[in-house]
Amino acid sequence: MLDETSQRLSALYARFSPASKERFVASLFMIANIQPQEPCWCGSQKLFMDCHRDRQRQRKITDSETRSNLSRIMDANEFCCATFDAANCGTFIKGAHTIQRGRVLQSMAKNGHVGTFYRNIHGFSNVGDIKNGVKRQASIFYGFCDYHDTELFKSFEVSEFTVSPENCWASSYRAICHEYYQKHAAKSAVAWQKDHSDRGYELYEQLLLQEQLALLERDIRKGFDDINFIKQKFEALKTNNQLHQFTSYIVQLDQPLDIAVCATVSPYYDINGVKIQNLGDPYINFQHFFISTVTLQGNAAYLIAHLNEHSIIKDYLRDVFSRDNPFILDWLTKSIFAYSENTYFRLDWWSSLDPQRQQAIYGLAMDENYTRPFEYDDMVSASVRAKIQSIMVV
């Protein structure tokens, strides 16, 4: 009986065109004739005898082993992202929150927990498995030393967030660094997958898996290069005292938080469904906007920022914020689930939703939303208590 991976690969092969199948068979024939002392066909830089020659006879790696090893790789990924100020780095790396613990997460928590969707190697896990502890787990990453986690964000961690270029920079920088950290770890994770995930599979399955992982690795490296470029630009604004060279929109709601997020977003399509990025040139950096959550005067506020030199995102957000407030709330709340994995929500809010709406939001979170346009409707906003009270531009 075929396992889930074999079934997926068989279905993938069945969708090949005749010409693609012919090229695939030619590749298999070439691989089958590689000599032990020749470089392995997978591109690992190892000899075939030390890499894939005996791969089919090896034991398959279970999903549990994969999850355990990928978690280990992520947990071992500890470094301070604040390289622009490396001379002041502290003595240890700490578990830093991407979202304010005291003023955001704890304000949403019920018995010390908030909701989120857990990912596994095939996507998000069961829709009912949504609890996450505020103190130990929710939104933590090991991307800052003790000094920078305190110094960069203390102006709004210790006291109420006030709208200023400095605070907007810091909140956005945390979102950028979290994305940088995730992409950095993903490079190590995909390297492990290339060396382990096709063990025990037939030769044609190995080839399909390695081709998929090569594409994933290419996309991850591209994503890392893009966010590293943005990170360096953003750090230069701080170092050179040029905070006027990025723009922030602060969307203040009239109620406390139901949903919190910290992420960077690089949309391929504008809100009218016109493709604006990923147009075929691999040497063009993708442009991002940065979204984070704060509390302002006791209520929810979302900070959306971008570099002024990023004209594609500048025009995208200008179009969004030219619309009326109901549309902006639709766009904001739906985009949070569509584009960010680092999203948390009030458990009482989630349990108040009917099963159909829960499944719709869950499906939205699972989809590859970057790759297609979608309609901005009230799927999420209709269930949120708050309305937009004001929008400030800094």
N, C-alpha and C positions, 0 to 999 in steps of 0.2 A: 504494500500500500504506500502510495506517495505521501511524503510529509507536506506540510504547508508550503515550504520553500520550493520543493520540486513541482508542486501543482502550479504555483505562481510562475515558475520559469517555463513550464510546458505551455501555459496559456500565453506567455509572452512570445515564445517561438511560433506558436500557431498563428499569431497576428503578423508575422513577417511576410513581406511580399515575396513572390518567387525569386526575384533578383537578390533580395536580402538573404533568403535561404541558401541560394547558390554560393554567395560570398561566405556565409557562415560555414558551410560544408567545406569550402576550400581552406578556411582558417583551421578547422578541425584536422584536416588532412596534413596541413603544415605542422601543427602542434604534435600530431601523432608520430612524426618523423624526426623530432628534435633529439639530438644525441645528449647523453648525460653530461658531457663536459661543455655544452653550449649554454649561453645565457638563457635563463628561463623566459618563456613566452609572455609571462605576466608583467614583465617590466620591473621586477623587484631588484635587479642588479645582482641576483644570486645565480649560481649555476643551476641548471635544470635538476640535476641529481640532488641538490640541497634545498630544492624548493617544491616544485609541483610533481616531480616524477612519481612519488608514492602517495600523493595527496588523496587519491580515490580510495586507497586502502586504510586511510586513517579514520579514527572514530569521529563521527559528527559531533559538532559542538551544540549543546542544547541551548534553548532560549534562555534558561536560567543562568547558564555559564556566560552567555553573551552579555546579559544584563549586568551580572556581577563584575565582569571585566571592564565593561564600559563605565560603570559606576566607579570602579577603582581608578581608572584613567582620569575621570573627571575630578575625583577627590584628591588625586596626586597633583592636580594642576593648580599650584599655589605660587603666586607671584604678585608683586605690586604693579598695577597698571600705570601708576603715576610716574612714568619714566621721565617726564619733563622736569621733575623735581627729585630725581633719584638721590641726590646728595643728602636729602633730608629723610630718607626712608627709615622707618623704625626697625625694631629688633625682631618682630615676628609678623607673620601674615595672620590676619584674623578673619573669622566668618563675618563678612560685611553684608548688610541688608541692601538690596537694590531699591527697596521701598521703605520709607520711614517706618521703623517698628513702633515707636512710641505714639506718634501722632496720626499714623495712617492705619497700620495693621492692627494695633491694639484697639483702635476705635471701631474696627469692623469685626473684631473677634467675638466669638461666642464660646465661652468656657475655654478660652485660650486657643481657639482654632478659627481659621478662615478656609474658604474653599479654593480649590484649584483643580485642574485636570492633570493627572500624572501621565507622562509619556512612557511608552515601552518601545521596543525595537521595531514594532509594526505600526506605531502611531500612538494615539491616546488610549489609555486603558479604560476600563468600565466606567460609564458615566456616573455611576453611583459612588465611586471611590474618589471622593473629592476633598476629604479633610486634610489639613496641613497645620502643624503646630507653629504658632507665632514665634515662640522663644528659640526653638532649635532649628527649624527647617525652613519656614516660609521665606522665600525670596533671597536666601543666603547664597553668596558665592565668595570664593577665596581669592579676591582680586585686588585687595588693598592691604597695605601694612597698617599696623596700629596707629602710626602717626597720621598718615594721609586719610584713613577712614574717619579720624576725628577732625583734623584740621580743615579738610576740604568742605565738610558738610555741617560743621557745628553751628553755623549761623542759623540754620533752620531745623536742625535736629534738637538743639537745646531749647530754642524758643520758637515762637510762631513764625511761619514763613511770611516774609515780606517781599513784595514785588520789587526787584532790583536786577540790573544786569548781572551782578555778581552771583546772586542766588539762582537766577535762571541758568547761568553758565554751569554752576555746580550741579544742579539737578539734572541738567541735560548731559553733563560729562559722565555722571554715574550711569546713565542709560547707555552711552557710547562705550564705556569701559566694560559693562556687562556683556555687550555684544562682542567686543574684542576678545574678552575672556572665553566666551562660548566658542567662538570660531577657532581660537588658539587650541582649545581642548579637542575640538572636533577633528583637527588635523591628526592628532595622535590616535583618536578613536578609529578613524577610517583606516589608518595604517594597520592597526590591530585587526580590523575586520578583513582586510585584504590578505592577511597572513593566516587567518583562522576560519572564516565563515564558510569556505567552500570545501572543507575537509569532509571526506566521506561521500562526496557527490560524483556523479558521472562526469566524464570529460566535457561533454557539451554543456552541462550545468555549471561546471567550473568556469568555462569561457563566458557564459552569460553573466554569472555573478561578478567576475572580474571586470567585465565591460561596464556593468552597472556601477561598481565601486569606483572605477576609474573616472566615470562621469561625475559621481558624487564628490570624489576628491578634487576634481577640476573646479567644481562649483564652490566647494568649501574654500579652496585656496583663493579663488577669485573674490569670494565674500570677505575673506580675511584681509586681502590686499586693499579692498575698498574701504573697510571700516578702519584699517590702520591708517590709511590716507586721511580719512575724516578725523580720526583721533589726533593725528599730528597737527592738522589744521586748527582744531579746536584748542589744543594745548598752546599753540602759537598765539592765539587770541589772548589767552591769560598772561603768557610770558611777556608779550609786547604791549599789554594794556590796550587792546583793540576790541573790547567787548561790544563796540558799536557795529562790528562786522557780522553779527548774527542777530536774528529776529526771533522773538518769542511771542506766542499767543497764549494768554492765560484765560482759560475758560472756567469761570466760577459758577458753581451750581448753588441752588438755594436750599439744599439739604445735605446731611452728612453722607459719607461715602457708602455706596453699594459695591463698587468695582474699583480696583486699583491696578495700575500697570506701570512697568518701566521697560522701555524697549526702543529700538530704532526700527524704522519702517522705510522700505525702498519700493514703493509701488511701481508696477510696470504700466498701469493704466490710470488715466485721470478719471475724475468722477463722471465724465461723459462717455466713458468706454473707449477713449482714444489711447492707443499705445504710445507711451512717452519714454520708456526705457527698455533695455535689453533688445535693441534694434539690430543686433547682429555683429557689432564691432566689439571684440573681446578686450580691446585696449582702452575702452572708455569706462571710467569709474562710474558705478551706480551712485546716485545721489540719495540721501536719506533725510528723513525728519526724525526728531527725537521726541518721545512722549514719556512723561513722568507724572506722578500723582503727588499732590501736596494737599494740606488743609489750609484754608484761608478764611480767617474769621469764623472758625469752627465748622465750616462746610467744605464740601468736596471742591477741588480745583484740579484741572488738568493743564499741564504746561506742554505746549507743542512748539518746537524750535527748529531752526534750520540755518545753515550757513548762507549768508547773503549772496555769495558767489555761485551758489547752486541754483541756477535760474530755472531748471526744470521743476524742482521742488518748490521754489519761490512762487512760480506761476500756479502750481497745483494747489498750494495752500491759500493763495490769494483767491482762487476760484471758490474753494470750500468756504472761506470766511466772508465771501460776498453774498452768500445765501442767507436765508432767514434762520433764526435760532432753532426751530424744530428740525430743519434739515441738518444743521450742524450737529445737534445731539444724536440724530440718527447715524450720521457719518462717524462720529466719535465713538459711540458705544459699539457699533458693529465692527469698526476697524480694530478696536481693541481685541476682540475675540478672533477676528479674521487674520490678523497679522502678528500677534504676539503670543508666545508660549508663556511668557513671564507675567501672567495675569492672575489676580486673586479677587475673591468676591465674598460678600457676606453670606453665611450659610442660611440665614433666615430669608434672604432674598432668593436664593436658589430654591429652597423648599417651597417658596410661595408660587413658583412657576408651575404651570400645568405640564404634564409629561410631554406633550407635543412641542411646547416651546423649549423645554429642556433639551429634547432631542435635536431640535433645529439649531440651537446654540452650540451644542456639542458637535453636530455635523459641520457647522461653520468653522469651529476651531480645528477640526481634523483636515479640512480641505486645503489644497495647495492654492491659496487665494492669490498669490503673486502672479500666477500664470494665466489668469483670466479676469475679465471685468465682471463685476457683480453689482446688483442693485442696492442702493442705500435706502433701506426701509426701516420701519420701526420694530424689527424683530427683537432687538434688545431694548431699545429706548422706551417702548411701551410699558415695560415691566419695571423701569427704574422710577423711583419716587420723585427724583429731582427734575427741575427745569433749569435752563440756563438763566442766571441772574445778570451776568455781565461778561464781556469779553474785552480784555486789555491787550494792547500791543506794546511790546518793549523792544 
